[in-house]
Amino acid sequence: MIDLSSRIDALSDDERMVRDAAAAYSSRDPEYRRVRVLRGQLPSYDAAAWRELAEMGWTGCRLPESVGGLQLGFAQLALLLEQHGRALAPEPLTAAALLGGGALLGGDNEPLKQEWLPRLAAGDWTPTLAWQEAAGSQSVQPTATRATQRDGHHVLDGRKCFVPIGETADAFIVSAAAADGCALYLVDRDAPGLAIRSQTRVDGGTWSELTLTAVPARAVVASAAVALPALERVLDEGRLAVSAELLGVMGRALEITVDYIKVREQFGKPIGSFQALQHRAVDMFVLVELSRAVVRQSAQRFDAGENANERALAASQAKARCSDAALKVAKGCVQLQGGIGYTDECNIGLFLKRAMVLAAWLGDASTHRRRYGERAGDPSEEAEASDPLRRDVRSFLAANFPPEWRFPATRMSIKETVSWQRKLAEKGWAAPGWPTEHGGTGLSAYDQLAMAEEFDRHGVSIAPNMGITMLGPLLIRYGSEEQKRNYLPRILSGELRWCQGYSEPGAGSDLAGLRTKAVLDGDEFVVNGHKIWTSFAHEADMIFMLVRTDPEAKKQEGISFLLADMKSPGITVRRIRNLGGSSEFCEVFFDNVRVPKQNLVGGLNRGWTMAKSLLGSERILIGNPRLAKAPLQLLHRLMKARGLLQQPAARARFDELRLDVEDLGASYVRMAEVLRRGDELGAEVSMLKIWITEAMQRVTDLLLEAGAEDATLDASTTLPDGTQMHIANQYFASRPATIYGGSSEIQRNILAKAMLELPG
């Protein structure tokens, strides 16, 4: 199984050092014997191991260097805790070092910090946070625990539940309602009136219930002025930490399972060669890598010091994704391991149980989807108004995009909108991702997404400009200087419109099976053959295509990449009507078409290299979150207009879809940055294609349901806010998304072989 993170993630030296050190430590018990021995024990973790973690500085991972801590950034911390999760380590790094220590650090009692934080960093003092008062509740406002003043001391009464490591903690940081508001108090474990009842969890650890009866507090950790913001902050940090642990749990569970199905035989061959099992494993792999992208993005947002709401959104996004994914992956691993997977002697059950615990802790997936939806607000207004790029895009669209083109029933073609292309070129926005030296804007993947989101929000629905998105980047990399000079400026200006000639009747998913031939005759190639599913060929000025130039070579070795004028004699175009009634798809026939030799790109019989590069670009293009964001915008408008967002069940479905799309954005940026660095993407790009196209279909499925009878009309529906949408066309448009560019089934086959290295 390929380590995708090592292959595509650009880790800093510090991040790599933390990850490698944590991986070395966490891999010392590959059979998980220590985990098994500690199950149900009190304490539920190894004191010697805790001291060892302290010696490495990890008990002070987030503490300032002034008190002996490492002061790791969240990106580093996530890498550490991922390895902690892979090892199923029971030591309470999140409970003590982040929640307990973080609550003290976030308070306003400076003498208390100076007294106790060095001891935490040294591993000599283990605090834990007691804040929760009911199962499933994520409210930070205490109602069952109160603090009063008696004889000059703070006295606590009430109860707390689901307190981690309560059976061994040296002290508790307890939230309680006081006369002036919520405050945090330090309570010694041997304080009079404190009763601790511990229960064993399914993973062998413990939750504790605290009953406080006139318990004297040692000190106030955080006064009412700072307690609630400090508590919200540390809990969100804990949610990110738990998400990273969940990532490690699911990632290692999948690795173990993939190794198992490679060698487990049935019917005389490894079960990992069965396509049904391969596709199950691929779906789990996609979930793991999607979770990794979200965790990394959320950690980076924490490190960027974003405001409290943005941090809360990042924490909930990560926790929702990882809680959901870890349970699905762990359950799927039990299924793939069969009967042995259901036995206690099989280690995969340990991973399922840990996933169950961590998925519930600090809020489950549904809780955090709801929290994200509440905090993110209306999708049409979610962007930061202060973002200069977004502000500029909004102003430009308002001034230049024709109002009658907003939210069209079907996406508009490049030919229909050539005037708009020219305006974009004049603004310098025709090619946001191209390097500036070639006339592009050179925007980061994040900024490209921001621009795309604003276009979608404004109702700009135009077919992808294949010259911009596909051919241009390929020419920049493989084209001759003459080809770059001749074509790149004309692509930018909109002078030349392009179509793609890849698929053939006998060469769809099996692209290397193409039969269109090109024979060199002097200074020209003579082309004969047949292309199909060629979008907007009837409007295109030029076509870039794959042709077979050496029929005797192996399939992939005899292919070349040609550029041809669509007005050349011998080219015939036939339009194909689709389910939605439009005719974007075309067949293109070549009958002795002559193409100048100088239109060969990248050298004779080197087309397969460019084909793979272009397929990567195509799948990146298809994997752009805007493919699903546009119908998601319409879905939100429709559900809002019909009052469906006030129905909890309907709102939950929308919030889940919203995060499906948002999470894809993290994966998209992760991979787009690889291309931006000038590196190649391999088979991993298929993950984007699978996720976004299937997410798009889930969005339009709900759009169809919410539309009711209106969705059956072959006409646009007008909402009270003036938005027009052709619901049926949106539904139809999503159907081929899982087919073109390589079907979802083929993408899963690719990932099974190239990433999971499964047999067959």
C-alpha positions in Angstrom: 0.0 0.0 0.0 1.5 3.3 -1.1 2.2 6.0 1.5 0.5 8.8 -0.3 1.4 11.4 2.3 5.1 10.9 1.8 4.6 11.1 -2.0 2.6 14.3 -2.3 2.6 16.3 0.9 5.3 18.9 1.2 6.2 18.6 4.8 8.5 21.1 6.4 11.7 19.8 8.0 10.2 20.2 11.5 7.1 18.4 10.5 9.0 15.5 9.0 11.2 15.3 12.1 8.2 15.1 14.4 6.4 12.6 12.3 9.5 10.3 12.0 10.2 10.4 15.7 6.5 9.6 16.5 6.4 6.8 13.9 9.6 5.2 15.3 8.1 5.2 18.8 4.6 4.1 17.9 5.8 1.2 15.8 7.5 -0.7 18.6 4.5 -2.9 19.4 3.3 -4.0 16.0 1.2 -6.9 17.4 -0.6 -4.6 20.0 0.3 -6.8 22.9 0.7 -3.8 25.3 -2.8 -2.6 24.3 -4.3 -6.0 25.1 -2.5 -6.2 28.5 -3.8 -2.8 29.6 -7.4 -3.4 28.7 -9.6 -3.0 31.7 -6.7 -2.2 34.0 -6.5 0.7 36.5 -4.7 2.8 35.5 -5.6 2.2 31.8 -2.2 3.4 30.6 1.4 2.6 31.3 3.1 5.0 33.8 6.5 4.0 32.4 5.4 4.9 28.9 4.0 8.2 30.1 7.4 9.0 31.6 9.1 8.1 28.3 6.7 10.4 26.5 7.7 13.2 28.9 11.4 12.6 28.2 10.7 13.1 24.5 8.8 16.4 25.4 5.4 15.2 24.2 3.6 15.8 27.5 4.4 19.4 26.9 3.8 19.3 23.2 1.6 22.5 23.2 3.2 24.3 26.2 5.4 27.3 25.8 9.2 26.7 25.9 9.3 29.0 28.9 7.7 26.3 31.0 9.6 23.4 29.4 7.2 22.7 26.6 7.9 22.0 22.9 5.3 24.5 21.7 4.5 22.5 18.6 2.4 24.0 15.9 -0.9 22.2 15.1 0.4 20.8 11.8 3.2 19.1 13.8 0.9 18.1 16.5 -1.5 16.4 14.1 1.3 14.3 12.7 2.4 13.3 16.1 -1.1 12.3 17.2 -1.8 10.4 13.9 1.1 8.1 14.9 -0.3 7.9 18.4 -3.6 6.7 16.9 -1.9 4.2 14.6 -0.3 2.6 17.7 -3.7 2.6 19.6 -1.6 4.1 22.4 -3.6 4.5 25.6 -1.4 7.2 27.1 -3.5 10.4 27.5 -1.8 12.9 25.4 -5.0 14.5 24.3 -6.7 14.3 27.7 -3.9 15.6 29.8 -1.4 17.4 27.6 -4.0 19.2 25.4 -7.3 19.4 27.3 -6.0 19.6 30.9 -2.9 21.5 30.1 -4.6 23.7 27.5 -7.4 24.7 29.9 -4.8 25.8 32.5 -2.7 27.6 29.8 -5.8 29.4 28.5 -6.8 30.7 31.9 -5.8 34.0 33.5 -4.1 32.7 36.7 -0.5 33.3 35.9 1.0 32.1 39.2 -0.9 28.8 38.8 0.5 28.3 35.3 4.1 28.9 36.5 3.5 26.4 39.4 1.9 23.5 37.5 2.7 23.7 33.7 6.4 22.8 34.2 5.3 19.8 36.1 3.0 18.7 33.3 5.8 19.2 30.8 8.1 17.0 32.9 5.4 14.3 33.2 5.2 14.7 37.0 1.6 16.1 37.0 -1.4 14.8 35.1 -4.5 17.0 34.9 -7.7 16.3 33.1 -10.7 18.5 32.1 -14.1 17.9 33.6 -16.7 19.9 31.6 -19.4 17.6 30.2 -22.7 17.2 32.0 -24.7 14.9 29.8 -24.2 12.3 27.1 -23.9 13.8 23.7 -24.0 17.4 25.0 -21.4 19.8 23.6 -22.6 22.8 25.5 -19.8 24.5 27.4 -22.2 26.4 29.7 -22.4 24.4 33.0 -25.9 23.9 34.4 -25.4 20.9 36.8 -22.3 22.2 38.5 -22.2 25.4 40.6 -19.6 27.4 42.5 -20.3 29.4 45.6 -18.2 31.4 48.0 -18.0 29.9 51.6 -15.6 31.3 54.1 -13.5 33.0 51.5 -13.2 29.8 49.5 -14.7 28.5 46.2 -16.8 25.5 46.8 -18.2 23.3 44.0 -21.4 21.2 43.9 -22.7 19.1 41.0 -21.6 16.4 38.6 -19.5 15.8 35.6 -19.5 12.8 33.2 -17.3 11.2 30.7 -14.1 12.6 32.2 -11.1 10.9 30.7 -8.4 9.3 33.0 -10.4 10.3 36.0 -9.2 7.2 37.9 -5.6 8.4 37.8 -5.6 12.1 37.2 -3.7 14.2 39.8 -6.2 17.1 39.4 -9.3 18.1 37.7 -10.0 21.4 35.9 -13.8 21.8 36.5 -16.2 24.2 34.8 -18.9 25.6 37.1 -21.5 28.3 37.1 -20.6 31.1 39.5 -22.5 34.3 40.4 -20.7 36.2 37.7 -20.7 33.5 35.1 -18.9 30.3 34.2 -15.4 29.9 35.6 -12.8 27.1 35.6 -11.5 25.7 38.9 -8.6 23.5 39.9 -9.7 20.6 42.1 -7.3 18.1 43.7 -8.2 14.4 43.3 -8.1 13.9 47.0 -10.3 17.0 47.8 -13.0 16.3 50.4 -16.4 15.7 49.0 -15.2 14.5 45.6 -16.4 11.1 44.5 -15.0 9.4 41.4 -16.8 6.5 39.7 -15.0 5.0 36.7 -16.5 2.8 34.0 -14.6 0.7 31.5 -15.0 1.7 27.8 -15.2 -0.8 25.0 -11.5 -0.1 24.1 -10.3 -0.9 27.6 -9.9 2.7 28.8 -12.2 4.5 31.2 -14.7 7.3 31.5 -15.3 8.7 35.0 -18.2 10.4 36.6 -17.4 13.0 39.2 -19.9 13.9 42.0 -19.0 17.1 43.8 -20.4 17.8 47.2 -19.1 21.0 48.8 -15.7 20.3 47.2 -13.2 23.1 47.9 -11.3 24.3 44.8 -7.6 24.8 45.1 -7.7 27.8 42.8 -9.5 29.6 40.0 -8.0 28.6 36.7 -10.0 31.0 34.6 -12.3 33.7 35.8 -15.7 34.4 34.3 -14.1 37.0 32.0 -12.2 34.4 30.1 -13.5 30.9 31.0 -16.0 30.3 28.2 -13.8 31.4 25.3 -10.9 29.5 26.8 -13.0 26.4 27.2 -14.3 26.7 23.6 -10.8 27.1 22.3 -9.3 24.2 24.2 -12.2 21.9 23.2 -11.7 22.8 19.6 -8.0 22.0 19.9 -9.0 18.7 21.5 -11.4 18.0 18.6 -8.6 18.5 16.1 -6.3 16.3 18.1 -8.9 13.5 18.3 -9.4 13.8 14.6 -5.7 13.3 14.0 -5.8 10.2 16.3 -8.8 8.9 14.3 -6.9 9.4 11.1 -4.1 7.2 12.5 -6.6 4.6 13.6 -8.3 4.2 10.3 -5.1 4.5 8.3 -3.4 1.6 10.1 -6.6 -0.5 10.2 -6.7 -0.2 6.4 -3.1 -1.1 6.0 -3.5 -4.2 8.1 -6.6 -5.3 6.1 -5.0 -4.7 2.7 -2.0 -6.8 3.8 -4.5 -9.5 4.8 -6.5 -9.6 1.6 -3.4 -9.9 -0.4 -2.5 -13.2 1.1 -5.9 -14.7 2.2 -7.0 -17.2 -0.5 -10.4 -18.4 -1.5 -11.3 -20.3 -4.7 -7.6 -20.7 -5.3 -6.5 -17.1 -5.4 -6.1 -14.1 -3.1 -9.4 -12.5 -2.1 -7.7 -9.1 -2.8 -7.9 -10.0 -6.5 -11.8 -10.0 -6.4 -13.0 -6.7 -7.8 -15.9 -6.4 -5.3 -13.4 -6.5 -2.4 -11.0 -4.2 -4.2 -13.7 -1.6 -4.7 -14.6 -1.8 -1.0 -10.9 -1.3 -0.1 -10.6 1.6 -2.5 -13.6 3.4 -1.0 -12.0 3.1 2.5 -8.7 4.4 1.1 -10.5 7.4 -0.3 -12.1 8.1 3.1 -8.7 7.9 4.8 -7.0 10.3 2.4 -10.0 12.6 2.4 -9.7 12.7 6.2 -6.0 13.3 6.0 -6.5 16.3 3.7 -9.2 17.8 6.0 -7.0 17.3 9.2 -4.0 18.9 7.5 -6.1 21.8 6.3 -7.7 22.3 9.7 -4.3 22.2 11.4 -3.0 24.8 9.0 -6.0 27.1 9.8 -5.3 26.7 13.5 -1.7 27.6 13.0 -2.7 30.6 10.9 -4.3 32.0 14.1 -7.8 32.5 12.6 -10.6 33.8 14.6 -12.6 31.7 17.1 -15.4 31.0 14.6 -13.0 29.9 11.8 -11.2 27.7 14.3 -14.5 26.2 15.4 -15.5 25.5 11.8 -12.1 23.9 11.1 -12.4 21.7 14.2 -16.0 20.6 13.4 -15.1 19.9 9.8 -12.3 17.7 10.9 -14.2 15.9 13.7 -17.2 15.3 11.5 -15.2 13.8 8.7 -12.9 11.7 10.8 -15.6 10.4 13.2 -17.6 9.2 10.2 -14.8 7.9 8.2 -13.0 6.0 11.0 -16.2 4.1 11.9 -16.8 3.3 8.2 -13.3 2.2 7.6 -13.0 0.1 10.8 -16.4 -1.6 10.1 -15.3 -2.2 6.5 -12.0 -3.8 7.7 -13.9 -6.2 9.9 -16.0 -7.2 6.9 -13.0 -7.7 4.6 -11.3 -9.9 7.2 -14.4 -12.1 7.4 -15.1 -14.5 10.3 -11.6 -14.0 11.8 -12.3 -10.2 11.9 -15.1 -10.8 14.4 -12.9 -12.6 16.9 -11.1 -11.0 19.8 -7.8 -12.6 18.7 -7.8 -10.5 15.5 -6.4 -7.1 16.1 -8.8 -5.4 13.7 -11.4 -5.4 16.5 -9.1 -3.2 18.6 -9.2 -0.6 15.9 -13.0 -0.7 15.7 -13.4 -0.2 19.4 -10.9 2.7 19.5 -12.7 4.3 16.6 -16.0 3.9 18.5 -14.6 5.7 21.5 -12.8 8.5 19.7 -15.7 9.1 17.2 -18.1 9.8 20.1 -15.6 11.9 22.3 -16.0 15.6 22.0 -19.0 15.3 19.6 -19.9 12.7 17.0 -20.2 13.3 13.2 -23.8 14.4 13.2 -23.2 16.8 16.1 -20.4 18.5 14.2 -22.1 18.6 10.9 -24.9 20.5 12.7 -22.5 22.7 14.4 -20.7 23.5 11.2 -24.0 24.3 9.4 -25.0 26.6 12.3 -21.7 28.5 12.4 -21.0 28.6 8.6 -24.4 30.2 7.9 -25.9 30.7 4.5 -23.6 29.3 1.8 -24.1 32.3 -0.3 -22.6 34.5 2.4 -20.0 32.3 3.9 -17.0 34.0 2.5 -15.0 36.6 4.4 -16.1 40.0 3.1 -12.7 41.3 4.0 -10.9 39.0 1.6 -9.5 41.3 -1.1 -9.6 38.7 -3.9 -13.2 37.8 -3.1 -14.2 41.4 -2.9 -12.5 42.1 -6.2 -14.2 39.1 -7.9 -17.7 40.2 -6.6 -17.2 43.7 -7.9 -16.0 42.5 -11.3 -18.9 40.1 -11.7 -21.5 42.6 -10.7 -20.1 45.1 -13.3 -19.3 42.8 -16.2 -21.3 39.5 -16.1 -24.6 39.9 -18.0 -27.5 39.5 -15.5 -29.5 37.4 -18.0 -26.7 34.8 -18.1 -26.9 34.0 -14.3 -28.1 30.5 -13.3 -28.9 29.3 -16.8 -31.0 26.2 -17.4 -28.0 24.5 -19.0 -24.4 25.5 -18.9 -23.4 28.0 -21.6 -20.8 27.2 -24.2 -17.5 29.0 -24.8 -18.8 30.2 -28.1 -21.9 31.8 -26.5 -19.8 33.6 -24.0 -16.7 34.6 -26.0 -17.3 38.2 -25.0 -17.0 37.2 -21.4 -13.7 35.3 -22.1 -12.3 38.5 -23.6 -13.3 40.5 -20.4 -11.5 37.9 -18.3 -8.4 38.1 -20.4 -8.4 41.9 -20.2 -8.7 41.6 -16.4 -5.8 39.0 -16.4 -8.1 36.3 -15.0 -8.5 34.1 -18.1 -6.1 31.5 -16.7 -5.9 31.7 -12.9 -3.7 28.7 -12.5 -1.2 29.4 -15.3 2.2 30.8 -14.4 2.5 34.5 -14.8 5.3 34.2 -17.3 2.8 32.6 -19.7 0.1 35.1 -19.2 -1.6 33.4 -16.2 -2.6 34.8 -12.8 -0.5 32.4 -10.9 -3.0 32.0 -8.1 -2.6 29.4 -5.4 -5.0 26.5 -5.3 -6.8 28.2 -2.3 -7.3 31.4 -4.3 -8.4 29.6 -7.4 -11.1 27.9 -5.3 -12.1 31.2 -3.8 -12.5 32.7 -7.2 -14.5 29.6 -8.4 -16.8 29.9 -5.4 -17.6 33.5 -6.1 -18.3 32.6 -9.7 -20.7 29.8 -8.6 -22.3 32.1 -6.0 -23.0 34.6 -8.8 -24.6 31.9 -11.0 -21.8 31.7 -13.7 -22.3 28.4 -15.4 -20.0 28.1 -18.5 -18.6 24.9 -19.9 -14.9 24.4 -19.1 -12.5 26.1 -21.5 -10.4 23.1 -22.5 -7.7 25.3 -23.9 -7.3 27.0 -20.6 -7.8 24.0 -18.3 -6.2 21.2 -20.2 -4.2 22.1 -23.3 -2.5 25.2 -22.0 -0.8 23.5 -19.0 0.3 20.7 -21.3 1.8 23.0 -23.9 3.6 24.9 -21.1 5.2 21.7 -20.1 5.7 19.8 -23.3 5.2 22.2 -26.2 7.9 23.7 -28.4 8.6 27.4 -28.1 6.9 28.0 -31.4 3.8 26.1 -30.2 3.7 28.2 -27.0 4.1 31.5 -29.0 1.5 30.5 -31.5 -1.2 29.0 -29.2 -1.0 30.3 -25.6 -1.9 33.9 -26.3 -4.8 32.9 -28.6 -6.1 30.5 -25.9 -6.0 33.3 -23.4 -7.8 35.8 -25.6 -10.5 33.3 -26.6 -9.6 33.5 -30.3 -9.2 29.8 -30.4 -11.7 27.4 -28.9 -10.6 23.8 -28.4 -12.1 20.3 -28.0 -10.5 17.1 -26.9 -10.2 14.0 -29.1 -9.5 11.1 -26.7 -12.4 8.7 -26.5 -13.3 6.4 -29.4 -16.1 3.8 -29.8 -13.7 1.0 -28.8 -11.5 3.0 -26.6 -13.3 4.7 -23.7 -12.0 3.6 -20.4 -9.3 1.6 -22.3 -7.8 4.7 -23.8 -4.7 2.9 -25.0 -6.9 0.9 -27.3 -7.5 3.8 -29.6 -7.5 3.1 -33.4 -7.4 6.5 -35.0 -4.3 6.4 -37.2 -1.9 9.1 -38.3 0.6 8.3 -41.0 3.5 10.7 -41.8 3.5 11.8 -45.4 6.3 14.3 -46.0 5.7 17.3 -43.7 2.1 16.2 -42.9 0.3 13.5 -41.0 -2.7 11.9 -42.7 -5.3 11.1 -40.1 -8.1 8.5 -40.4 -10.4 7.5 -37.6 -13.3 8.3 -35.3 -13.6 10.1 -32.0 -16.7 10.2 -29.8 -18.0 12.1 -26.7 -16.1 15.1 -27.9 -17.7 18.0 -26.0 -18.5 21.1 -28.0 -16.7 19.8 -31.1 -19.3 21.6 -33.2 -18.2 25.0 -31.9 -14.4 24.3 -31.6 -11.8 25.9 -33.8 -9.1 23.3 -33.0 -8.9 19.8 -31.5 -6.1 18.2 -29.5 -6.1 14.5 -29.9 -4.4 11.2 -29.5 -3.5 9.2 -32.6 -1.7 5.9 -33.3 1.5 6.6 -35.2 3.2 3.1 -34.8 0.7 0.3 -35.1 3.5 -2.3 -34.5 4.5 -1.0 -31.1 2.9 -1.9 -27.7 -0.4 -0.1 -27.2 0.9 2.7 -25.0 4.2 3.1 -27.0 2.8 3.9 -30.4 0.7 6.9 -29.6 1.3 10.6 -30.5 -0.3 13.9 -29.6 -1.6 16.1 -32.4 -3.2 19.5 -32.8 -5.6 19.9 -35.8 -7.7 22.6 -37.3 -11.4 21.6 -37.1 -11.9 23.3 -40.5 -9.6 20.9 -42.2 -11.0 19.0 -45.2 -12.1 15.5 -44.2 -13.4 16.4 -40.7 -17.1 15.7 -40.1 -18.9 16.4 -36.8 -22.2 14.8 -35.7 -23.9 16.1 -32.6 -25.4 13.6 -30.0 -28.5 14.6 -28.1 -28.2 13.7 -24.3 -30.8 12.9 -21.7 -31.3 16.6 -20.8 -32.0 17.5 -24.4 -28.8 19.4 -25.1 -26.2 18.4 -27.7 -22.8 19.1 -26.2 -21.5 15.7 -27.1 -20.3 15.0 -30.6 -18.8 12.4 -32.8 -15.8 13.5 -35.0 -14.9 11.6 -38.1 -11.5 11.9 -39.8 -11.2 11.0 -43.5 -7.6 11.5 -44.8 -7.3 14.7 -42.8 -3.9 16.3 -43.3 -2.2 17.8 -40.2 1.1 19.8 -40.4 4.0 18.0 -38.8 4.8 21.0 -36.6 1.5 20.3 -34.8 3.0 17.3 -33.2 3.5 17.9 -29.5 6.2 16.4 -27.4 7.8 14.1 -30.0 6.7 11.1 -32.1 5.3 8.2 -30.2 5.5 10.1 -26.9 1.8 10.8 -26.7 1.1 8.4 -23.9 3.2 10.4 -21.5 1.1 13.5 -22.3 -2.1 11.5 -22.3 -1.5 10.5 -18.7 -0.6 14.1 -17.8 -3.7 15.4 -19.5 -5.9 12.7 -17.9 -4.4 14.0 -14.6 -5.4 17.5 -15.5 -8.8 16.4 -16.7 -9.4 14.5 -13.4 -8.2 17.5 -11.4 -10.6 19.6 -13.5 -13.5 17.2 -12.9 -12.4 16.9 -9.2 -12.8 20.6 -8.7 -15.3 21.1 -5.9 -17.2 23.7 -8.0 -18.6 20.8 -10.0 -20.8 20.1 -6.9 -20.8 23.5 -5.4 -22.9 25.0 -8.1 -25.9 22.6 -7.7 -25.3 22.8 -3.9 -26.0 26.5 -4.2 -29.2 25.8 -6.0 -30.2 23.1 -3.5 -29.7 25.5 -0.6 -31.8 28.2 -2.3 -34.6 25.7 -3.1 -34.6 24.2 0.4 -34.6 27.6 2.0 -37.5 28.8 -0.2 -39.6 25.8 0.7 -38.8 25.8 4.4 -37.0 22.5 4.3 -34.0 23.8 6.2 -36.2 24.2 9.3 -36.9 20.5 9.3 -34.1 18.8 11.3 -33.9 15.7 9.1 -33.7 17.7 5.9 -31.2 20.1 7.4 -29.0 17.2 8.5 -29.0 15.8 5.0 -28.0 19.2 3.6 -25.3 19.7 6.2 -23.8 16.3 5.4 -23.7 17.1 1.6 -22.2 20.5 2.3 -19.3 19.0 4.2 -18.9 16.3 1.5 -18.2 19.1 -0.9 -16.2 21.2 1.5 -14.0 18.3 2.4 -13.3 17.6 -1.2 -12.0 21.2 -1.4 -9.2 20.2 1.1 -8.3 17.2 -1.1 -8.4 19.3 -4.2 -6.0 21.9 -2.8 -3.7 19.2 -1.5 -3.3 17.8 -5.0 -3.5 21.0 -7.0 -0.5 22.2 -4.9 1.5 19.2 -6.3 0.9 20.5 -9.8 1.7 24.0 -8.7 5.1 22.8 -7.4 5.8 21.4 -10.9 5.5 17.8 -9.8 3.4 15.0 -11.4 0.3 13.5 -10.0 -0.3 9.8 -10.5 -3.2 7.5 -9.9 -4.1 9.3 -6.7 -6.0 12.0 -8.7 -8.7 9.3 -9.3 -9.8 9.9 -5.7 -10.9 13.4 -6.6 -12.8 12.1 -9.6 -14.7 9.5 -7.6 -15.6 11.7 -4.7 -16.7 14.8 -6.4 -18.8 13.2 -9.1 -20.6 10.9 -6.6 -21.0 13.8 -4.3 -22.5 15.9 -7.1 -25.0 13.1 -7.8 -26.0 12.9 -4.1 -26.6 16.7 -4.2 -28.8 16.5 -7.3 -30.6 13.5 -5.9 -31.7 15.6 -3.0 -32.4 18.5 -5.4 -34.8 16.2 -7.3 -36.5 15.2 -4.0 -36.8 18.8 -2.8 -38.1 19.9 -6.1 -41.1 17.5 -6.0 -43.4 18.0 -9.0 -41.3 21.0 -10.2 -38.5 18.6 -10.8 -40.5 16.8 -13.4 -41.1 19.9 -15.5 -39.0 20.5 -18.7 -38.8 24.1 -17.7 -37.2 26.4 -15.2 -38.7 26.9 -11.7 -38.5 30.5 -10.4 -37.9 30.9 -6.6 -39.2 33.9 -4.5 -35.7 35.4 -4.6 -35.7 35.4 -8.4 -33.4 32.5 -8.9 -34.3 30.3 -11.8 -33.3 26.7 -12.0 -34.1 23.8 -14.3 -34.1 21.1 -11.7 -34.4 18.2 -14.2 -31.5 19.4 -16.2 -29.3 19.7 -13.0 -30.2 16.1 -12.3 -29.5 14.9 -15.8 -26.2 16.8 -16.0 -24.9 14.9 -12.9 -25.5 11.5 -14.4 -22.6 11.3 -16.8 -20.1 12.8 -14.3 -19.4 9.3 -13.0 -18.8 8.1 -16.5 -16.7 10.7 -18.5 -13.0 11.0 -17.8 -13.0 7.3 -16.8 -15.9 5.8 -15.0 -16.0 5.5 -11.3 -15.5 1.7 -11.6 -12.4 2.2 -13.7 -11.1 4.8 -11.2 -11.5 2.3 -8.4 -9.7 -0.4 -10.5 -6.8 2.1 -11.0 -6.5 2.9 -7.3 -6.7 -0.8 -6.3 -3.7 -1.6 -8.5 -1.7 1.6 -8.3 -2.2 2.7 -4.7 -3.3 -0.4 -2.7 -1.1 -2.7 -4.8 -3.8 -5.4 -4.8 -3.3 -8.4 -7.1 -5.2 -9.4 -10.2 
